[in-house]
Amino acid sequence: MDLTFLGTSGGTPTKTRNVTGLALAHGRPRQWYLIDCGEGTQHRLLHTPLSVMQLRAIFITHVHGDHTFGLPGLLTSASMLGRTEPLHLVAPRPVQAFVAAALANSDSTLGYDLVHQDSEAPGFQWQDDAVSVTAVPLSHRVPCHAFVFTERNPERRLCQARLIADGIEPGPAWGELQRGRDLVLDDGRVLYSDDYTEIARPARKIVVGGDNDSPERLAAACTGAQVLVHEATYTQAVADRVGSWPQHSSAAQVARFAQSAALPNLVLTHFSSRYQDRPGARPHIGELEAEARQWYRGNLVLARDLATFRLEKDLTLRDVTPPAGRGRTRPDAGIQPPP
């Protein structure tokens, strides 16, 4: 499961960071999902292998513009490029109204069905053959949700000795059972995949938060998760000066929560545009990293635009950004802020 960050800035873009957008890719062919779609997201996609033709669904955490203003352009571009496959848009109702108004008032039509689903509906769940998705209410100025992506149908391992003992010789039946399919043999016997296979590894689980000033709301959702992606808009000192109205989290808040929840991987994003990337700049984005490391002992990652991180099948998180993309938007990655 690959996480490609299309924008890591909160509120407004900077010269090196676009506003919020995140792609989650799973399996082959490269089916993928988009979480939030700030202005310019489709431009960022042009620097990745991802295509709007393979986009399965869009999930919007909340209505604010830095998470939604890129939607009309991306949707109409997909139509102009020839998409005909239906596309799911999972979002609060105001986002659906915004998209409808933008299309109607720009004389735009879509050559495919846009299937709306209300993320605030009781008991919300979405799934396809690769992932199931649930939503968790967060604490922000407007209704906002995190999305929990849980892998479906992890690969199975054949119990070969049991198959042979039951007189089922190697052949196509083995392949069907390994793919999780039950079948009927020519002699009338019914074979159940669960009887002859076992799940080879735990399902992968990723929690992607929207804007939120109370990370502890994600405690239950993070049980069994390997990765939490969460905003860290400010350091605690800046958050204290700004006050509570914006309802964002500091790096310290999120780090303390991740440590208490025993999360193995924490990815911080949605950084205030005040934080800069240049060596020697003040305030420096490395201040967020330094603050988080005071509290969190797991694998900490500061997201950067166009970086890709892969949650492997062994549940480790690796930076797999192509060499040409490394440092494109943060040449000082890993450098601590000036003393």
FIGUPA-219759 format. One record per residue (C-alpha): x, y, z; residue in one letter; residue number from 1. Coordinates in Angstrom, 1 decimal, m for minus. Example, Ala and Ser with C-alpha at 12.3 -4.5 7.8 and 13.67 -1.06 7.14 Angstrom:
      px      py      pz  r    k
    12.3    m4.5     7.8  A    1
    13.7    m1.1     7.1  S    2
REM end
This chain:
      px      py      pz  r    k
     0.0     0.0     0.0  M    1
     1.6     3.2    m1.2  D    2
     1.0     6.7     0.2  L    3
     1.9     9.5    m2.2  T    4
     1.6    13.0    m0.8  F    5
     0.3    15.5    m3.4  L    6
     0.2    18.4    m1.0  G    7
     1.4    18.8     2.6  T    8
     0.6    22.5     3.3  S    9
    m2.3    23.6     5.4  G   10
    m4.4    26.6     4.5  G   11
    m2.4    28.1     1.7  T   12
     0.3    26.6    m0.6  P   13
     4.0    27.6    m0.5  T   14
     6.6    27.6    m3.2  K   15
     7.5    24.0    m2.3  T   16
     4.3    22.6    m0.8  R   17
     0.9    22.3    m2.3  N   18
    m2.3    22.3    m0.3  V   19
    m3.7    19.0     1.0  T   20
    m4.0    15.9    m1.2  G   21
    m3.0    12.2    m0.6  L   22
    m3.1     9.2    m2.9  A   23
    m3.3     5.7    m1.5  L   24
    m2.5     3.0    m4.1  A   25
    m3.1    m0.7    m3.7  H   26
    m2.4    m3.7    m5.9  G   27
    m2.0    m4.1    m9.6  R   28
    m3.3    m2.7   m11.8  P   29
    m2.6     0.5   m10.0  R   30
    m6.0     1.1    m8.5  Q   31
    m5.9     4.0    m6.1  W   32
    m7.9     6.3    m3.9  Y   33
    m7.6    10.1    m3.3  L   34
    m8.0    11.6     0.1  I   35
    m8.8    15.3    m0.1  D   36
    m8.2    17.4    m3.2  C   37
    m6.9    20.9    m2.6  G   38
    m6.4    23.4    m5.5  E   39
    m3.7    22.1    m7.9  G   40
    m4.0    18.5    m7.0  T   41
    m4.4    17.4   m10.6  Q   42
    m1.1    19.3   m11.4  H   43
     0.7    17.3    m8.8  R   44
    m0.7    14.0   m10.2  L   45
     1.1    14.8   m13.5  L   46
     4.4    14.2   m11.6  H   47
     3.3    10.7   m10.5  T   48
     2.5     7.4   m12.3  P   49
    m1.1     7.7   m11.1  L   50
    m3.9     8.1   m13.7  S   51
    m7.4     9.4   m13.1  V   52
    m8.5     6.4   m15.2  M   53
    m7.6     4.0   m12.4  Q   54
    m8.9     6.2    m9.6  L   55
   m11.5     4.2    m7.7  R   56
   m12.9     6.7    m5.2  A   57
   m12.3    10.1    m3.7  I   58
   m12.7    10.7     0.1  F   59
   m13.0    14.2     1.4  I   60
   m12.5    14.8     5.1  T   61
   m14.3    18.2     5.2  H   62
   m15.5    21.1     3.2  V   63
   m12.7    23.6     3.7  H   64
   m11.2    24.9     0.5  G   65
    m7.6    23.7     1.0  D   66
    m9.1    20.2     1.0  H   67
   m11.7    20.6    m1.8  T   68
   m11.0    23.4    m4.3  F   69
    m9.2    21.1    m6.7  G   70
   m12.2    18.8    m7.1  L   71
   m14.1    20.4   m10.0  P   72
   m11.0    20.7   m12.1  G   73
    m9.9    17.1   m11.5  L   74
   m13.3    15.7   m12.2  L   75
   m13.8    17.6   m15.5  T   76
   m10.2    16.7   m16.6  S   77
   m11.0    13.0   m16.0  A   78
   m14.0    13.4   m18.3  S   79
   m12.1    15.2   m21.0  M   80
    m9.5    12.5   m20.9  L   81
   m12.2     9.9   m21.7  G   82
   m13.1     8.4   m18.4  R   83
   m16.4     6.5   m18.6  T   84
   m16.1     4.3   m15.5  E   85
   m18.3     5.5   m12.5  P   86
   m16.3     7.3    m9.8  L   87
   m17.3     7.3    m6.1  H   88
   m17.2    10.6    m4.2  L   89
   m17.4    10.0    m0.4  V   90
   m17.8    13.4     1.3  A   91
   m20.0    15.5     3.5  P   92
   m23.1    16.9     1.9  R   93
   m21.8    20.5     1.5  P   94
   m18.9    19.1    m0.6  V   95
   m21.4    17.4    m2.9  Q   96
   m23.4    20.6    m3.2  A   97
   m20.1    22.5    m4.0  F   98
   m19.2    20.2    m6.8  V   99
   m22.7    20.3    m8.3  A  100
   m22.7    24.1    m8.2  A  101
   m19.2    24.4    m9.7  A  102
   m20.1    22.0   m12.6  L  103
   m23.5    23.7   m13.3  A  104
   m22.1    27.2   m13.2  N  105
   m19.1    26.5   m15.5  S  106
   m21.1    24.7   m18.2  D  107
   m19.3    21.5   m17.4  S  108
   m20.6    17.9   m17.7  T  109
   m19.1    14.6   m16.8  L  110
   m18.9    11.7   m19.2  G  111
   m19.2     9.2   m16.3  Y  112
   m21.4     8.8   m13.3  D  113
   m20.3    10.5   m10.1  L  114
   m21.6     8.3    m7.3  V  115
   m22.1    10.4    m4.1  H  116
   m21.9     8.8    m0.7  Q  117
   m22.4    10.8     2.5  D  118
   m19.5    10.2     4.9  S  119
   m21.6    11.5     7.8  E  120
   m24.3     8.9     7.3  A  121
   m24.8     6.6    10.4  P  122
   m22.9     3.4    10.0  G  123
   m21.0     4.6     7.0  F  124
   m18.8     2.0     5.2  Q  125
   m17.4     1.8     1.7  W  126
   m15.5    m1.1     0.2  Q  127
   m14.3    m2.6    m3.0  D  128
   m12.3    m5.8    m3.6  D  129
    m9.1    m4.3    m2.1  A  130
   m10.0    m2.2     0.9  V  131
   m12.8    m1.4     3.3  S  132
   m13.2     2.2     4.6  V  133
   m14.9     3.5     7.7  T  134
   m15.1     7.1     9.0  A  135
   m14.4     8.6    12.4  V  136
   m15.7    12.0    13.5  P  137
   m13.0    14.5    14.5  L  138
   m13.0    17.8    16.3  S  139
   m12.8    20.8    13.9  H  140
   m14.6    24.0    13.1  R  141
   m16.8    22.2    10.6  V  142
   m17.8    18.5    10.5  P  143
   m14.7    16.6     9.7  C  144
   m13.7    12.9     9.5  H  145
   m10.8    10.6     9.5  A  146
   m10.9     7.6     7.1  F  147
    m9.7     4.2     8.1  V  148
    m8.4     2.0     5.2  F  149
    m8.3    m1.7     6.0  T  150
    m6.9    m4.2     3.5  E  151
    m9.3    m6.8     2.3  R  152
    m8.5   m10.3     1.1  N  153
    m4.8   m10.5     1.9  P  154
    m3.1   m13.4     0.1  E  155
    m3.7   m16.9     1.3  R  156
    m1.3   m19.8     1.8  R  157
    m2.3   m23.2     0.6  L  158
    m2.4   m26.1     3.1  C  159
    m0.8   m28.5     0.6  Q  160
    m0.5   m31.4     2.9  A  161
    m4.2   m31.3     3.7  R  162
    m5.1   m31.0     0.0  L  163
    m3.0   m34.1    m0.9  I  164
    m4.4   m36.0     2.1  A  165
    m7.9   m35.4     0.8  D  166
    m6.9   m36.6    m2.7  G  167
    m7.0   m33.1    m4.3  I  168
    m4.1   m33.2    m6.8  E  169
    m2.2   m30.0    m7.8  P  170
    m4.0   m28.2   m10.6  G  171
    m6.5   m25.3   m11.3  P  172
    m8.5   m26.1    m8.1  A  173
    m5.5   m25.2    m6.0  W  174
    m5.3   m21.8    m7.7  G  175
    m9.0   m21.1    m7.2  E  176
    m8.8   m22.0    m3.5  L  177
    m5.7   m19.8    m3.0  Q  178
    m7.7   m16.9    m4.5  R  179
   m10.3   m17.4    m1.8  G  180
   m12.9   m19.0    m4.1  R  181
   m15.0   m22.1    m3.1  D  182
   m15.6   m24.6    m5.9  L  183
   m17.3   m27.9    m6.8  V  184
   m15.2   m30.7    m8.2  L  185
   m16.3   m33.0   m11.0  D  186
   m17.1   m35.7    m8.5  D  187
   m19.6   m33.4    m6.7  G  188
   m17.4   m32.5    m3.7  R  189
   m17.6   m29.0    m2.4  V  190
   m14.3   m27.4    m1.5  L  191
   m14.2   m24.4     0.8  Y  192
   m11.3   m22.1     0.5  S  193
   m11.2   m21.5     4.3  D  194
   m10.7   m25.3     4.8  D  195
    m7.6   m25.5     2.7  Y  196
    m5.9   m22.1     3.1  T  197
    m4.8   m19.8     5.8  E  198
    m4.2   m16.1     5.8  I  199
    m0.5   m15.6     5.4  A  200
    m0.2   m12.2     7.2  R  201
    m2.2    m9.6     9.0  P  202
    m4.3    m7.2     7.0  A  203
    m2.7    m3.7     6.6  R  204
    m4.5    m0.8     8.2  K  205
    m3.9     2.9     7.6  I  206
    m5.7     5.8     9.4  V  207
    m5.8     9.1     7.5  V  208
    m7.0    12.0     9.7  G  209
    m8.5    15.3     8.5  G  210
    m8.2    18.5    10.4  D  211
    m8.5    17.8    14.1  N  212
    m7.5    19.3    17.5  D  213
    m8.2    16.1    19.5  S  214
    m6.0    13.2    18.3  P  215
    m7.4    11.0    21.1  E  216
   m10.7    10.7    19.1  R  217
    m8.8     8.2    17.0  L  218
    m7.8     5.9    19.8  A  219
   m10.3     3.1    18.9  A  220
    m9.6     3.5    15.1  A  221
    m5.8     3.2    15.6  C  222
    m6.1    m0.2    17.4  T  223
    m4.3    m2.6    15.1  G  224
    m3.3     0.1    12.7  A  225
     0.3     0.3    11.4  Q  226
     0.2     3.9    10.1  V  227
    m1.4     7.1    11.3  L  228
    m1.3    10.1     8.9  V  229
    m2.3    13.2    10.9  H  230
    m2.0    17.0    10.7  E  231
     0.6    18.8    12.7  A  232
    m0.1    22.4    11.7  T  233
     2.0    24.1    14.4  Y  234
     4.5    23.6    17.1  T  235
     2.9    23.8    20.6  Q  236
     4.4    27.3    21.2  A  237
     2.7    28.6    18.0  V  238
    m0.5    26.8    18.7  A  239
    m0.6    28.5    22.2  D  240
    m0.1    31.9    20.6  R  241
    m2.7    31.3    17.8  V  242
    m5.3    30.1    20.3  G  243
    m8.0    27.4    20.1  S  244
   m10.2    28.8    17.4  W  245
    m8.5    27.2    14.3  P  246
    m8.9    23.8    16.0  Q  247
    m5.7    22.2    14.7  H  248
    m3.2    19.9    16.4  S  249
     0.4    20.7    17.3  S  250
     3.2    18.2    16.6  A  251
     3.5    17.6    20.3  A  252
    m0.2    16.7    20.7  Q  253
    m0.1    14.2    17.8  V  254
     3.2    12.7    18.9  A  255
     2.0    12.1    22.5  R  256
    m1.1    10.4    21.2  F  257
     0.8     8.2    18.8  A  258
     3.1     7.1    21.6  Q  259
     0.3     6.3    24.0  S  260
    m1.5     4.3    21.2  A  261
     1.7     2.4    20.5  A  262
     1.5     3.2    16.8  L  263
     4.5     1.9    14.9  P  264
     4.5     4.6    12.2  N  265
     3.4     8.3    12.4  L  266
     3.3    10.5     9.3  V  267
     2.9    14.2    10.0  L  268
     1.4    16.5     7.3  T  269
    m0.7    19.7     6.8  H  270
     2.0    22.0     8.0  F  271
     1.3    25.7     8.4  S  272
     2.7    27.7     5.5  S  273
     4.7    29.7     8.0  R  274
     7.2    26.8     8.2  Y  275
     9.9    27.0     5.6  Q  276
    12.2    24.4     4.0  D  277
    15.3    26.4     3.3  R  278
    18.3    25.7     5.6  P  279
    18.6    28.5     8.1  G  280
    15.0    29.7     7.6  A  281
    12.9    30.7    10.6  R  282
    10.5    29.2    11.4  P  283
    11.8    26.0    10.0  H  284
     9.8    22.8     9.3  I  285
    12.4    20.8    11.2  G  286
    11.0    22.4    14.4  E  287
     7.9    20.3    14.0  L  288
    10.0    17.2    13.6  E  289
    12.2    18.0    16.6  A  290
     9.1    18.7    18.8  E  291
     7.4    15.4    17.8  A  292
    10.6    13.4    18.5  R  293
    10.5    14.6    22.1  Q  294
     7.4    12.5    22.6  W  295
     7.2     9.8    20.0  Y  296
     9.7     6.8    19.8  R  297
     8.3     5.0    16.8  G  298
     9.1     5.6    13.1  N  299
     8.4     9.3    12.6  L  300
     8.0    10.7     9.0  V  301
     7.5    14.3     8.0  L  302
     5.5    14.1     4.7  A  303
     6.9    16.1     1.8  R  304
     5.2    16.8    m1.6  D  305
     5.5    14.0    m4.2  L  306
     7.1    11.6    m1.7  A  307
     5.9     8.0    m1.6  T  308
     5.9     5.8     1.4  F  309
     5.1     2.1     1.2  R  310
     3.5     0.0     3.9  L  311
     5.1    m3.3     3.1  E  312
     3.4    m6.7     3.6  K  313
     5.8    m7.2     6.6  D  314
     4.1    m4.0     8.0  L  315
     7.2    m1.8     7.8  T  316
     7.0     1.6     6.3  L  317
     9.6     2.6     3.7  R  318
    10.3     5.7     1.7  D  319
    10.2     4.5    m1.9  V  320
    10.2     8.0    m3.6  T  321
    11.9     7.7    m7.0  P  322
    15.4     9.2    m6.8  P  323
    14.4    12.1    m9.1  A  324
    11.7    13.0    m6.6  G  325
    13.7    12.9    m3.5  R  326
    14.3    16.3    m2.1  G  327
    12.3    17.9    m4.9  R  328
    10.3    19.9    m2.5  T  329
    12.5    19.7     0.6  R  330
    16.2    19.6    m0.3  P  331
    17.1    19.7     3.4  D  332
    15.0    16.7     4.4  A  333
    16.3    15.3     7.7  G  334
    18.2    18.5     8.6  I  335
    17.3    19.8    12.0  Q  336
    16.3    23.5    12.4  P  337
    19.0    26.0    13.2  P  338
    19.9    26.4    16.9  P  339
REM end
